[in-house]
Amino acid sequence: MKRALVAALALTAVVAAACGTGGRESIVDKDSLVIAVRSDIPSVGFRKPDGTFEGFDVDVARYVAGRLGKSFKLIPVLAGDREKVLLQGRADLVLATYTISMDRKAKVLFAGPYHISYQDILTRPDDRVDDVRELKGRRICAVEGSNAAERVVEERSVAAKLVPFKDYASCLSALKNRQVDAVTTNDVILAGLADQDGSGLRLANAQFNEQRTGVGLRKDDVPGCEAVNRAITDMYQDGTAGKLLHKWFDKAGLNLTNIAVPQFEGCS
């Protein structure tokens, strides 16, 4: 009897440990998911006055959750908090213009990418910039949690001056108020900002630095990552990806001639 009790207690301890930080359940085992999306980027992830969300990333989140057969709740996240909401367990998935990079992969797992875009440059209508090299000596907006501005300096060796701001709405105001000379990040983000602003801000179409936008998951959730990859594949094969890209970015004039399934990173 005593041995049975000890064995039962030992088994309980093992189960409890598995349910702790290192063994939290996969998203495939949950009935409902919490998905973090941007709230500050028009056409990508934007919170409307009524509190609901809209945009390309938001529609992709809905599609993925539907394919997984899960109900879901959307929460807002800024660029600087994307790792944090996953590490703290406040979100199960992050679809928030989350560019895949080696330093980020050390902290979280990425499914996808679900979209390939390019870095571009947004300027005032009276200031023409056609190439990333023309940012030398200019002030460019550096959004907290985004590495786009740093990539101009570090990867392209352009001696631009980085001016930090919390989010892209602040960057846009700074650009129009001449506190900075340019904003640089994913072309879809810049297209959404320019389209909503309507003041004639100029997109350079410089197309440099390929941006691989992925779905962030907790580092150990390999089954969840594989399930999301299957959903992304379905999204491209059934034509939904193309429809969503045209829905949100046709007006911005982005080149959507060839829409192919991106090459996945792998869930390891």
VMD Tcl script that draws the C-alpha trace (Angstrom):
set ca {
  {0.00 0.00 0.00}
  {2.81 2.34 0.97}
  {4.70 1.54 -2.25}
  {1.56 2.25 -4.30}
  {1.12 5.60 -2.57}
  {4.76 6.55 -3.22}
  {4.41 5.55 -6.88}
  {1.24 7.58 -7.21}
  {2.89 10.63 -5.67}
  {5.88 10.25 -7.99}
  {3.60 10.06 -11.03}
  {1.76 13.17 -9.87}
  {5.06 15.01 -9.57}
  {6.04 14.04 -13.11}
  {2.70 15.20 -14.52}
  {2.93 18.47 -12.58}
  {6.42 19.09 -13.92}
  {5.24 18.44 -17.48}
  {2.53 21.06 -17.03}
  {5.01 23.66 -15.81}
  {6.94 26.24 -17.81}
  {8.93 23.67 -19.75}
  {5.94 21.51 -20.69}
  {2.98 23.78 -21.39}
  {0.38 22.32 -23.70}
  {0.68 22.82 -27.42}
  {-1.76 25.07 -29.25}
  {-3.07 21.94 -30.99}
  {-4.40 20.75 -27.62}
  {-6.17 23.99 -26.73}
  {-9.81 24.77 -27.48}
  {-9.22 28.52 -27.73}
  {-6.19 30.60 -28.69}
  {-4.96 34.07 -27.82}
  {-3.42 35.71 -30.90}
  {-1.39 38.91 -30.69}
  {-1.67 41.29 -33.65}
  {-0.52 44.83 -34.30}
  {-2.97 47.62 -33.56}
  {-1.04 50.52 -35.10}
  {-0.45 49.60 -38.76}
  {-3.23 50.35 -41.26}
  {-3.98 47.54 -43.75}
  {-1.78 45.13 -41.74}
  {-2.93 45.13 -38.12}
  {-5.08 48.03 -36.98}
  {-7.54 48.58 -34.13}
  {-10.64 50.47 -35.23}
  {-12.51 52.95 -32.99}
  {-15.02 50.23 -32.08}
  {-12.20 48.07 -30.66}
  {-12.19 45.45 -33.42}
  {-9.11 44.64 -35.50}
  {-8.61 44.62 -39.27}
  {-5.81 44.10 -41.78}
  {-3.86 41.45 -43.67}
  {-2.23 39.90 -40.58}
  {-5.59 39.88 -38.81}
  {-7.25 38.02 -41.69}
  {-4.36 35.53 -41.77}
  {-4.81 34.98 -38.01}
  {-8.51 34.27 -38.55}
  {-7.74 31.84 -41.37}
  {-5.09 29.94 -39.37}
  {-7.33 29.67 -36.31}
  {-10.16 28.39 -38.53}
  {-7.92 25.75 -40.11}
  {-6.82 24.65 -36.66}
  {-10.46 24.42 -35.58}
  {-9.94 26.84 -32.69}
  {-11.89 29.77 -31.34}
  {-9.65 32.76 -30.69}
  {-9.23 36.12 -29.03}
  {-7.15 38.94 -30.51}
  {-4.96 41.14 -28.32}
  {-2.83 44.13 -29.39}
  {0.96 44.04 -29.33}
  {3.62 46.58 -30.23}
  {6.87 45.66 -31.97}
  {8.89 45.73 -28.75}
  {6.60 43.29 -26.93}
  {6.28 40.43 -29.43}
  {8.74 38.10 -27.70}
  {7.47 39.16 -24.28}
  {3.84 38.13 -24.82}
  {4.98 34.65 -25.89}
  {7.59 34.18 -23.15}
  {5.13 35.34 -20.48}
  {2.36 33.08 -21.81}
  {0.01 35.99 -22.62}
  {-0.34 34.90 -26.27}
  {-0.26 31.57 -28.07}
  {0.50 33.00 -31.51}
  {1.93 36.30 -32.72}
  {1.02 37.56 -36.20}
  {2.38 41.07 -36.05}
  {4.76 41.92 -38.93}
  {7.17 39.58 -37.14}
  {10.24 39.30 -39.38}
  {12.14 36.04 -38.87}
  {15.75 36.56 -37.72}
  {18.41 34.45 -36.02}
  {18.37 36.44 -32.78}
  {14.59 36.12 -32.52}
  {14.73 32.39 -33.30}
  {16.90 31.97 -30.22}
  {13.90 33.01 -28.10}
  {10.80 31.88 -30.01}
  {9.74 29.39 -32.68}
  {8.57 30.59 -36.09}
  {6.03 28.98 -38.39}
  {6.01 30.12 -41.99}
  {6.88 32.60 -43.29}
  {3.39 33.41 -44.47}
  {4.51 36.41 -46.51}
  {7.66 37.63 -48.25}
  {8.05 41.36 -48.62}
  {10.92 43.83 -48.93}
  {12.21 46.75 -46.97}
  {11.34 50.10 -48.48}
  {11.56 53.83 -47.77}
  {8.77 56.36 -47.10}
  {9.45 60.08 -47.47}
  {7.57 63.37 -47.69}
  {6.19 64.28 -51.14}
  {8.78 67.03 -51.55}
  {11.77 64.82 -50.71}
  {12.82 62.21 -53.27}
  {14.78 59.13 -52.17}
  {15.12 56.31 -54.70}
  {17.84 54.13 -53.19}
  {18.88 53.06 -49.71}
  {22.32 54.65 -50.23}
  {20.62 58.04 -50.45}
  {19.78 57.78 -46.74}
  {23.39 58.61 -45.86}
  {23.45 61.45 -43.34}
  {19.65 61.56 -43.12}
  {17.53 61.03 -40.02}
  {15.50 57.82 -40.17}
  {12.89 56.64 -37.70}
  {13.84 53.65 -35.55}
  {10.75 51.95 -34.06}
  {11.19 50.22 -30.71}
  {11.37 46.45 -31.24}
  {11.94 46.69 -35.00}
  {15.37 46.13 -36.55}
  {14.61 47.77 -39.92}
  {16.44 51.05 -39.31}
  {19.43 49.23 -37.81}
  {19.65 47.01 -40.90}
  {20.18 50.11 -43.07}
  {23.22 51.05 -41.00}
  {24.62 47.61 -40.18}
  {23.85 45.51 -43.28}
  {23.87 48.21 -45.93}
  {26.68 50.25 -44.34}
  {24.75 53.49 -44.78}
  {25.68 56.15 -42.23}
  {22.14 57.26 -41.44}
  {21.13 58.87 -38.15}
  {18.66 56.75 -36.16}
  {15.96 58.61 -34.23}
  {13.97 56.36 -31.85}
  {10.17 56.36 -31.60}
  {7.74 53.98 -29.90}
  {5.56 53.06 -32.87}
  {4.86 53.77 -36.53}
  {2.14 56.32 -35.82}
  {4.77 58.37 -34.00}
  {7.16 57.86 -36.91}
  {4.59 59.13 -39.37}
  {3.98 62.27 -37.32}
  {7.73 62.80 -37.01}
  {8.15 62.47 -40.77}
  {5.43 64.99 -41.55}
  {6.74 67.37 -38.86}
  {10.29 67.10 -40.29}
  {11.75 65.53 -37.15}
  {12.96 62.68 -39.39}
  {13.61 62.49 -43.12}
  {12.45 58.94 -43.79}
  {10.72 55.87 -42.38}
  {11.99 52.45 -43.45}
  {10.51 49.01 -42.82}
  {8.44 46.36 -44.65}
  {6.84 47.74 -47.81}
  {3.39 46.53 -46.70}
  {3.65 48.54 -43.48}
  {4.72 51.68 -45.34}
  {2.01 51.20 -47.96}
  {-0.66 50.93 -45.27}
  {0.59 54.02 -43.47}
  {0.75 56.08 -46.66}
  {-2.67 54.91 -47.83}
  {-4.36 55.83 -44.55}
  {-2.56 59.17 -44.26}
  {-3.60 60.35 -47.72}
  {-1.22 63.34 -47.79}
  {0.86 62.05 -50.69}
  {3.73 60.47 -48.76}
  {6.09 58.86 -51.24}
  {7.00 55.14 -51.32}
  {10.38 54.71 -53.01}
  {9.85 51.11 -54.25}
  {13.54 50.60 -53.51}
  {12.98 46.91 -52.60}
  {16.01 45.91 -50.54}
  {16.48 43.42 -47.67}
  {14.00 40.57 -48.13}
  {11.59 40.39 -45.17}
  {10.34 36.93 -44.14}
  {7.23 37.46 -42.00}
  {6.44 34.52 -39.73}
  {4.05 33.37 -37.02}
  {5.66 33.45 -33.57}
  {5.04 30.56 -31.15}
  {6.47 29.42 -27.84}
  {9.94 27.93 -28.39}
  {9.01 24.33 -27.51}
  {5.72 24.07 -29.42}
  {6.91 22.07 -32.44}
  {3.51 20.34 -33.01}
  {1.83 23.75 -33.02}
  {4.36 25.10 -35.49}
  {3.83 22.18 -37.85}
  {0.04 22.62 -37.66}
  {0.35 26.33 -38.48}
  {2.61 25.53 -41.44}
  {-0.06 23.19 -42.82}
  {-2.63 25.97 -42.45}
  {-0.37 28.44 -44.28}
  {0.16 25.94 -47.10}
  {-3.61 25.54 -47.42}
  {-4.01 29.34 -47.46}
  {-1.80 29.60 -50.54}
  {-3.09 26.50 -52.29}
  {-6.77 27.45 -51.99}
  {-6.11 30.99 -53.24}
  {-6.92 32.77 -49.97}
  {-3.42 34.27 -49.62}
  {-3.65 35.94 -53.02}
  {-7.14 37.27 -52.35}
  {-6.06 38.79 -49.02}
  {-2.94 40.40 -50.48}
  {-4.97 42.01 -53.28}
  {-7.69 43.04 -50.82}
  {-5.31 44.99 -48.60}
  {-2.50 46.17 -50.88}
  {-3.84 46.69 -54.41}
  {-4.55 50.36 -53.69}
  {-0.97 50.89 -52.56}
  {0.38 49.72 -55.92}
  {2.48 46.82 -54.62}
  {3.64 44.29 -57.19}
  {1.50 41.20 -56.59}
  {2.06 39.53 -59.96}
  {3.68 36.36 -58.59}
  {2.23 34.96 -55.37}
  {3.89 31.66 -54.46}
  {4.04 29.58 -51.29}
  {7.05 30.85 -49.31}
  {9.80 28.39 -48.40}
  {9.27 27.48 -44.75}
  {11.94 27.81 -42.06}
  {11.20 24.45 -40.46}
  {9.96 23.81 -36.92}
  {13.16 23.05 -35.02}
}
mol new
graphics top color blue
foreach p $ca { graphics top sphere $p radius 0.5 }
foreach p [lrange $ca 0 end-1] q [lrange $ca 1 end] { graphics top cylinder $p $q radius 0.2 }
display resetview
